[in-house]
Structure formats: structure tokens, C-alpha cells
């Protein structure tokens, strides 16, 4: 199993969190940040989990559509989406494992 670059992963999670907090207002340019949007760790983590879930649901629905023989859906696109979802899930699992490990380290520190 190849090692996951945690620095790159954290940068991607931060960029996903920043993208999730952007919402186009009426008459505003797409990608403009929402005024007053606070970014705490819980919100970033929640947005990342939602993004992973979205990727998995998208890959699943695309695979189902391919299996049903819907036109315009090719196996290459299905496989790419499935790999994206798999990679995102593995990355999220690695982040979770690192967080649990860090929590255990902090809890085992002497006072």
C-alpha cells in the first residue's frame, strides 16, 4: 500500500473546505467568499467528510447507470470516478487515524 503524503492531503482538505464555504450570491462572481464565514476545525472536517460522501454517491450512481446501459456513460468514466471516491475515502481514513493517534498521545501526556 503506497504511503499518503499528509502535507499534500492537508492542503487539499483546506482547499476543499475553502471551496465549500464559498457560495455565489445573487450578482456576485462565482467563487467569491461568503461574508462572515468562520472556519474552525469541526467545520473543515465536516465539509471534508461531506465531500467524500458526495464522491462516493456520485461514483455509485454512475456505476448503476452504466450497469443499466444508459447511453453516454462509458466504463472509463465510471472507473475514474470510482478511483476518486476510493482515494478520497482512504485519505479521510488516514486523517482519522492520525487524529486518533494525536488524541491518544495528548491524553497519555503526564500532567
N, C-alpha and C positions, 0 to 999 in steps of 0.2 A: 504494500500500500504506500503510495507516494506521500511524502511529507507535505503539509499545508503551510504556506507562508503566512504566518499570523499577521505580520505587518501589513501585507497587501490586503489580507482579509479584513482587518480593522478599517483600513482606508475605504474599502468597498462598502462596508457596513455603514460607515459615516456618510458616504455619498448617497447611499440608499435612503438613509434617514433624512438627509437634507432634501432629497427629491420628494420624499413622502410628505414633507411639511410644506411643500410649495403647492399652492392651488391657484389657478388662474382666476383672477377676479374679473368682473364684467369690465371690459375695455382695457384690461391690463395685459401686458405681454406674457406669453406662456413662460413659466419658469420663474416668475417674479416671486420673491419670498413673501409669505403672509406676515403682516404686521403683528407683533406681539407673540409670535410662535416661540414657545420655550422648548429647549431641547435638554431634557435630562436623560439619564441612563435608561430609565424604565421606558420612556417613550421611544428611544432609539432601538432598544431590544424588542419592544412590541412591534415597531414598524418592520424590523428585520424579519421577525417571525411571520408577520403578515405577508411579506414579500415572498418568503419561502413557500408559504401555503398557497399563494397565488400561482407561483411557478408550478407547483405540484398539481394543482387543479387544472391549469391550462394544459399541461402535458397529458394528464389523464383524459380530458375531454377531446384533445386532438387525437390521441390513440384510439379512443372509442369511435370517433368519426372516421378514422382510417379503416378500422375493423368493419364498420358498417358500409364501407365502399363509397363514401361521399366523394364526389368529384372535386378535383383541385387540391387534394391533400396527398402528398407523397411521403414515402417511408423516410426519406432523408430528413424532412422537416420534423416528422414525429420523433425520430431518433435524436436529433439535436435538442429538441425541447425536453425529452426525457433525460438526456445527459445534463442539461442545465439544471433541471429540478434535482437530480441526484447529487450533483456537485454542490448546489446551494444547501441541500439537507446535510450533507457530510460536513460542510463548512460550519453550519449552525450547530451541529453536534459537537464539533471540535471546540467552538467557542463556549458552549455549555460546559464541556469537560474542563476547560481551562478556568472558567468561573467557579465551578465547584471546587476545583483544586485550590484556587486562590482563597476561597472562603474557608476551606479546611485549614489552610496554612495560617490564616488570620486567627481562627478560633483556637488553634493549638499554640499560639504565642503566649509565653508567660507574661503575667501582669507585673 
